C-alpha cells in the first residue's frame, strides 16, 4: 500500500484537482450564481460564454479553490479507505455509478438554488437537501469513509466560506439571503452531498491508476 501511495497518489491528486477546477465553478455558477443565491464582488466575475449565450459567471479565484477542494476530498478518500481497510469490493464504483452520483449531487446543487430563489422556508430547504444528501451517500458510498469525509466536508467547507465572506481584508462575494454567519444555513448539506460524488470520482480514478 505504501508503494502504491508513492507511485499513484500524486497523479491521482492532480486528476482530482483538475476535475474540481473544471466542474466546481460550473456547478456553482449555474446553481447558485444564475439563481441569485450569491454574487461575486471583487475581483469582478468573468462571464463564461458559449457563442453569444452566457452560461454562468465566476471569479478567477474560484476554479483553483474548487481544485483544492477536489484534491483534498479525493485524497481523504484514498487515505481513510486505506486506514480503515475498507474492502476493495466496497470502493470500486463503476463509471455509470460514478456518473449517477455526480448527477445526484448536481441535482442537489440545482435544487438548493431553485428553492432558495423561490424563497421557500429554510427548514424545508435544509430538510430536503439533508434527505437528498444522505440518500446519495447510502446509494453510492455507504462506507465509514464516506460518512467521515461527508461530515468533514460539510463542516470544513462551511467554515471556509464563513472565513472567506467575513474576512475584513477583502470583499470576495456574499450570499443574498444569508441567515447564519454570512452563509445560508442549509449549505452544509450541499457539501455533504458532494462528498460521495467526489468520492466516487476519486475511487474510480484510483482504480484506473492501479490497474
Order of alpha helices (4+ residues) and beta strands (2+ residues): alpha-beta-beta-beta-alpha-alpha-alpha-alpha-beta-alpha
